[in-house]
Amino acid sequence: MPRHTFELNGETVTVDAPDDANLLWVLRDVLGVTGPKYGCGVGVCKACTSHLDGAAFQPCTMTVAECAGRSVTTIEGLADGDRLHPVQQAWIDEDVAQCGYCQPGQIMAAVALLAENPSPTDDDIDQIDNVCRCGTYVRIRKAIHRAAAAM
């Protein structure tokens, strides 16, 4: 079986998996990283949003072979020990989550947005197209503004 090596949340990992193995399943089922959630499997809902080389991407649409030698960050890689990332803290402060299923992907999308645009407008934030079935978009927007101010 092919071996694939990439960086995951700051650590080098090597997995034995077929070249065409879906990265989301490798993360969840092989590596035990369960923050990225399965929603649609085609990159539309974005519940699995993570970062690839610092940019938001959907691991449900990528194979493990495509990640070889690259850096993958999931929600598990955001905090610095016990210190939450400012976006994670803002999510708590604004009481964003209801069911919580989409929140790891929402947070990762927000972190990517703030890396590109540290002072986003409401219109900028509304360009994040991650789906939240609970409809907490107003609280998501508030949390992103709070995190931007904290950063």
N, C-alpha and C positions, 0 to 999 in steps of 0.2 A: 504494500500500500504506500502511496506517496506520502512524504513528510513535508509539512509546510511550517515555516518559521516566520513569525511576525511579532511585533511588539503589541502587547495588550495592557493597557493601563500602566504603562511605564516598565513592564517586565517582558523579557523575551520569552515567548512560548513556542513550542513545537508540537504539532499535532499530526497524527497519522489519520489521513482522511482522503477520500477520492478527490481528484482535482475539481470536480464539479459539485462537491458538497456545498450546500448553502451555508454561507458564513453565519447567519443567525442561528442555525441549528448547531453548528460547531461551537459557537459561543455558549449556547444554552445547554446542550446535551453532552458535549465533550469537555468543555472547560468550566461548566457550572456557573456561568455569568448570566444571571436571569433578569437583570435590569431591562435590557432591550426586550420588548414584548412582541409576540406575533399578533398581528391584526389582520392584514389582508394578504400578505405574501407577495405583493406586486409594487410596493413602494408608494402606495396612495395614502394610506391612513397615517403612516409615519410613526406608529407606536414604537418601532424599533430604532428610531433615529439615534445614531451614535456619531462619532467623528472619525474620519479617515484622514490621516495626515493633517489634522486640525480643521477640516471642513465637514459640515454635516453631510451624512449619507445614510442610506437605509441598507443595513446588512442583509435584509431579506431578499435583496436584488443582486447580491454579489456572491461569487464563489470564494471559497477559502484560497484557491490558487491565485486569485486576483489580489489578495492581500499580502502575498509573500513579500517580505522585506519592508513592509509598510507599518505605520503606527495606527492602531485602533484604540479609541478611547470610548468607554461606555460610561453610564452614570456612576458606576462603581469606582471609576478613576477620577472623579471630579474633586472629592473632598481631599483635604490634606490632613491625614490622620483623623482626629476628632473634630477638626475645623472644617465646617461645611463651606463649599463654594458660595460666594455671595448670591448666586441665583438660587441655589438650594435653600439658603436661609430666607431669602425673600419669599419663596414658595410657602415656607412655614409661616412667616410673619403675615402674609396675606391670606392664609388659610385657603390656598388654591384648590387642593385636591378634594374631590368627592369620592368617586370610586378609586381613583388613583392609577388605573390601568395605563392610561396614556401619558401620565406625568413624567416618567423618565425621558421619553421621546420629546415631550414639550420642553423640558428643562434643557436637554442637549441642543435643541433648535434655538432656544433663547441664548444659550452660551455662545453658539456660533454667530448669531446675530450681533451680540454685544462685542464680540471680537472684531467684527467688521465695522460696526457702527456703535460707538460707545454712548451716543445720545440719540436713540431712536425716537421718532415721532409715533403717534398712534398708528398712522398709516404704514410706517415701516414695520411695526409689530404685527399689524394685521396681514402682512405678507407671509407670515409663518402660516403654513397651511396644514399643520398637524391637526388631525381630527380629535375632538373631545366630545364624546357622546353625552357627557353630563352638562356641557355648555358653560364651562367656567371661564370663557374667554375674557370677560371683563376683569376677573381676578388675575388671570394670566397677564393681561396687559399691565395691571397695577404692579404685579410682582416684578415684571421686567423693568418698569420705570424705577422701582425701589432698588433693584439690583444695580441698575445703571448709576444711580446716585451714590450707592455704596462703593462702587468700583472707581 
